[in-house]
Amino acid sequence: MNPLTILIGDSDDVITEFLTHLVQCAAGTECELEVWSSMYADELRAIAEVQRIDLSLLFLNNILHDTLPATTDQRVKQAQTLISKIKHATGSPVITLGAMPVYAGNAEAAGAECYFRIPFKADALVEVLESCLSETVA
């Protein structure tokens, strides 16, 4: 069986490890994970285009784009573009996280399965992960 391949967009190794742990909880301890991660939007898009990805988790506040957005609207547009490109390239679930309430509906409009505002309950994320992975892990 192929490992479950996840893509994590984040700039903090501790958060990446935490999200990986939650995916492992959702997938089961017997499931092997392969994790790709970056804090750079361009790298995340490039990975999504060449690797088989089963699930993406994007911490929207912690992803750096080519240009620094001058406004919140520009930041949201950058996030939407990234979400839609990763979703299109992988065809797999994209779960988004962040601290800005404005991301919520916009992330889902771009194709994300859901948006978790920080702080969030780990159990709630594990439930969503289990649902997203139910066919992949079965």
KOLKOLFI-647954 format. One record per residue (C-alpha): residue number from 1; y negated, x, z negated. Coordinates in Angstrom, 2 decimals. Layout:
<pts>
[pt NUM; [Y; X; Z]]
...
</pts>
This chain:
<pts>
[pt 1; [0.00; 0.00; 0.00]]
[pt 2; [-3.48; 1.26; 0.85]]
[pt 3; [-5.88; 1.87; -2.02]]
[pt 4; [-8.58; -0.70; -2.65]]
[pt 5; [-11.71; 0.86; -1.18]]
[pt 6; [-15.04; 0.05; -2.78]]
[pt 7; [-18.58; 1.05; -1.87]]
[pt 8; [-21.10; 1.35; -4.68]]
[pt 9; [-24.83; 1.65; -4.09]]
[pt 10; [-26.40; 3.13; -7.21]]
[pt 11; [-28.20; 6.24; -8.47]]
[pt 12; [-26.64; 6.47; -11.93]]
[pt 13; [-23.15; 7.94; -12.41]]
[pt 14; [-22.64; 5.99; -15.64]]
[pt 15; [-23.33; 2.68; -13.90]]
[pt 16; [-21.05; 3.68; -11.01]]
[pt 17; [-18.26; 4.47; -13.49]]
[pt 18; [-18.85; 1.18; -15.31]]
[pt 19; [-18.74; -0.86; -12.07]]
[pt 20; [-15.59; 1.02; -11.00]]
[pt 21; [-14.00; 0.16; -14.35]]
[pt 22; [-14.83; -3.53; -13.87]]
[pt 23; [-13.31; -3.50; -10.38]]
[pt 24; [-10.17; -1.87; -11.85]]
[pt 25; [-10.02; -4.63; -14.50]]
[pt 26; [-10.28; -7.28; -11.78]]
[pt 27; [-7.78; -5.63; -9.43]]
[pt 28; [-5.26; -4.65; -12.10]]
[pt 29; [-4.35; -1.26; -13.50]]
[pt 30; [-1.55; -0.78; -10.96]]
[pt 31; [-4.04; -0.95; -8.08]]
[pt 32; [-5.26; 2.41; -6.77]]
[pt 33; [-9.01; 2.59; -6.12]]
[pt 34; [-10.91; 4.72; -3.64]]
[pt 35; [-14.63; 4.80; -4.45]]
[pt 36; [-17.46; 5.73; -2.11]]
[pt 37; [-20.94; 5.81; -3.60]]
[pt 38; [-24.48; 6.82; -2.79]]
[pt 39; [-28.00; 6.04; -3.87]]
[pt 40; [-29.31; 6.33; -0.30]]
[pt 41; [-29.42; 3.29; 1.96]]
[pt 42; [-28.77; 5.37; 5.09]]
[pt 43; [-25.66; 6.94; 3.55]]
[pt 44; [-24.36; 3.55; 2.41]]
[pt 45; [-24.77; 2.14; 5.93]]
[pt 46; [-23.07; 5.21; 7.46]]
[pt 47; [-20.10; 4.95; 5.06]]
[pt 48; [-19.78; 1.22; 5.78]]
[pt 49; [-19.66; 1.91; 9.52]]
[pt 50; [-16.83; 4.46; 9.40]]
[pt 51; [-14.71; 3.63; 6.33]]
[pt 52; [-12.51; 0.65; 5.61]]
[pt 53; [-14.34; -1.04; 2.72]]
[pt 54; [-12.76; -3.91; 0.77]]
[pt 55; [-15.72; -4.63; -1.48]]
[pt 56; [-19.32; -3.46; -1.90]]
[pt 57; [-21.40; -3.48; -5.08]]
[pt 58; [-25.09; -2.78; -4.57]]
[pt 59; [-27.46; -2.16; -7.47]]
[pt 60; [-30.55; -3.02; -5.45]]
[pt 61; [-33.15; -1.45; -7.78]]
[pt 62; [-31.39; 1.92; -7.66]]
[pt 63; [-31.04; 2.37; -3.89]]
[pt 64; [-33.53; 4.60; -2.08]]
[pt 65; [-34.65; 3.69; 1.43]]
[pt 66; [-36.27; 5.79; 4.18]]
[pt 67; [-39.71; 4.51; 3.32]]
[pt 68; [-41.13; 3.67; -0.06]]
[pt 69; [-42.06; -0.03; -0.05]]
[pt 70; [-45.68; -0.81; -0.82]]
[pt 71; [-45.01; -4.41; -1.87]]
[pt 72; [-42.28; -6.46; -3.47]]
[pt 73; [-41.84; -8.36; -0.19]]
[pt 74; [-41.14; -5.08; 1.63]]
[pt 75; [-38.64; -4.04; -1.04]]
[pt 76; [-36.85; -7.38; -0.73]]
[pt 77; [-36.78; -7.08; 3.08]]
[pt 78; [-35.26; -3.58; 2.81]]
[pt 79; [-32.58; -4.92; 0.44]]
[pt 80; [-31.82; -7.86; 2.76]]
[pt 81; [-31.46; -5.54; 5.75]]
[pt 82; [-29.08; -3.26; 3.84]]
[pt 83; [-26.96; -6.17; 2.61]]
[pt 84; [-26.65; -7.74; 6.05]]
[pt 85; [-25.79; -4.41; 7.73]]
[pt 86; [-23.10; -3.57; 5.18]]
[pt 87; [-21.70; -7.11; 5.33]]
[pt 88; [-21.62; -6.96; 9.15]]
[pt 89; [-20.05; -3.48; 9.25]]
[pt 90; [-17.34; -4.15; 6.66]]
[pt 91; [-16.65; -7.87; 6.92]]
[pt 92; [-15.90; -7.76; 3.20]]
[pt 93; [-17.59; -9.20; 0.10]]
[pt 94; [-20.92; -7.77; -1.04]]
[pt 95; [-21.93; -8.29; -4.66]]
[pt 96; [-25.49; -7.43; -5.60]]
[pt 97; [-27.06; -6.52; -8.92]]
[pt 98; [-30.63; -5.85; -9.95]]
[pt 99; [-33.45; -6.38; -12.39]]
[pt 100; [-35.87; -8.28; -10.17]]
[pt 101; [-35.46; -12.08; -10.09]]
[pt 102; [-36.90; -12.17; -6.56]]
[pt 103; [-33.71; -10.52; -5.27]]
[pt 104; [-31.49; -13.45; -6.28]]
[pt 105; [-31.84; -16.00; -3.49]]
[pt 106; [-32.84; -13.36; -0.97]]
[pt 107; [-29.67; -11.32; -1.53]]
[pt 108; [-27.50; -14.37; -0.98]]
[pt 109; [-29.51; -15.36; 2.10]]
[pt 110; [-28.72; -11.92; 3.53]]
[pt 111; [-24.98; -12.45; 3.07]]
[pt 112; [-24.21; -11.34; -0.48]]
[pt 113; [-21.60; -13.38; -2.30]]
[pt 114; [-23.78; -13.42; -5.40]]
[pt 115; [-26.50; -11.67; -7.34]]
[pt 116; [-26.24; -10.58; -10.96]]
[pt 117; [-29.50; -10.05; -12.79]]
[pt 118; [-29.49; -7.23; -15.32]]
[pt 119; [-28.43; -7.58; -18.07]]
[pt 120; [-25.30; -9.50; -17.12]]
[pt 121; [-22.06; -10.40; -18.85]]
[pt 122; [-19.27; -8.09; -17.71]]
[pt 123; [-16.72; -10.92; -17.95]]
[pt 124; [-18.72; -12.98; -15.46]]
[pt 125; [-18.75; -10.11; -12.96]]
[pt 126; [-15.01; -9.53; -13.44]]
[pt 127; [-14.39; -13.22; -12.63]]
[pt 128; [-16.36; -12.91; -9.38]]
[pt 129; [-14.57; -9.66; -8.55]]
[pt 130; [-11.19; -11.31; -9.12]]
[pt 131; [-12.16; -14.14; -6.80]]
[pt 132; [-13.43; -11.75; -4.10]]
[pt 133; [-10.33; -9.56; -4.34]]
[pt 134; [-7.73; -12.32; -4.65]]
[pt 135; [-6.56; -12.05; -1.03]]
[pt 136; [-6.98; -8.27; -0.77]]
[pt 137; [-4.98; -7.40; -3.88]]
[pt 138; [-2.31; -10.08; -3.47]]
</pts>
